[in-house]
Amino acid sequence: MDVATALDRLPKVELHCHVEGTMRPQTVVDLARKNGIALPGEDPTTLYRYTSLDTFLEVFWLVQSTLVDRGDWARLAYESIVDGAAHGLVYRETFFTPARHLDAGADLGEIIAGLAEGLAAAEDETGVRAALIADIDRAYGPEAGLELVEQLVELRRRGAPGTERILGIGLDSTELGVDPTTFAPAYELAARWGLRRTSHQGEVTPPTTIAAGLDVLGCERIDHGLSILDDRELTRRVADQRIPLTVCPTSNVRIANAVERLEDHPYPRMRDVGLLATVNTDDPAMIDLDLGTEYRAVAEAFRYDFDTMVAIALDGVEASWLDDDDRRRLRRRVEEEAATLRALLGAGGSRRGHA
């Protein structure tokens, strides 16, 4: 077995993946045709070229618009997990961002129920476990964010289908020109009702936004967090407290254009200073990516050996919102399967990350 295959098969956790960004190109075409959504062409992959996060979001929103009814969301969720399982995914905490659908009159309960149906079907087929994180879309403002959390709370209170899968809330969409602290009321309500909290900060904004996510929004994780190294005190605090950062190296190159090449990414420096920095795909279908390929790319770019990549996989387990018992079981699974893969790599072969 070569290292590329071993990394593909290694059991992996993903904590930063948007379900809409996992939509297969053919599913985009099928749902657009079904729901009367005009696409610029028959091959949506021709759209998948981005010069900034904002230009990516224009395409992301077009893909989102093809999701109309409960069955559409169920298909998306099912295919998302099946595709992930083919590359070593064993547990995912999945973002979904319903703001545009809610603004157009869609029912949040139907969206959640559809997602839950698809996840359940995929779990039965693959053995992968999946949970949901409801993302607030910054573009719609803090009032819409608070309304989303209020609806979530009410649905959970009523025991609406699928709400048991929702672990927490997040904050995504464009970072530039938006003050994250204005979303504090939504985060305060989420905290009162026991929802976990994370938010996208510091991909293309300064470390002050990361600090705001922690200190004002009460976030327990930060998504991206690339600029943290510009603030030594904040870096030391986040490292000491083991506050996870869900980093998406390839996405930071291809979507946000935050760095020109993967080799220039700050990820190695983040780990070198002790940050709990995990590896994730973000929007894999929209950048021709999967979790196994991401692990291989990280290993090659930063010359990480197999054991280092196993340590990164275990960091994903630590950073998850699983309970302690589930986290211990999952950690043991990763360690045991990694040992088997390590043996298959062979004593005579190199474990370096070159695939």
Secondary structure, DSSP 8 states (H G I E B T S, - for coil): --HHHHHHHS-EEES-BBGGGG--HHHHHHHHHHHT---SSS-GGGG---SSHHHHHHHHHHHHHT--SHHHHHHHHHHHHHHHHTTTEEEEEEEE--HHHHHTT--HHHHHHHHHHHHHHHHHHH--EEEEEEEEEGGGHHHHHHHHHHHHHHHHHHT-TTGGGEEEEEEES--TT--GGGGHHHHHHHHHTT-EEEEEESSSS-HHHHHHHHHTS--SEEEE-GGGGG-HHHHHHHHHTT--EEE-HHHHHHTS-SSSSGGG-SHHHHHHTT--EEE--BSGGGGT--HHHHHHHHHHHHT-BHHHHHHHHHHHHHHS---HHHHHHHHHHHHHHHHHHHHHH-TTS--BS--
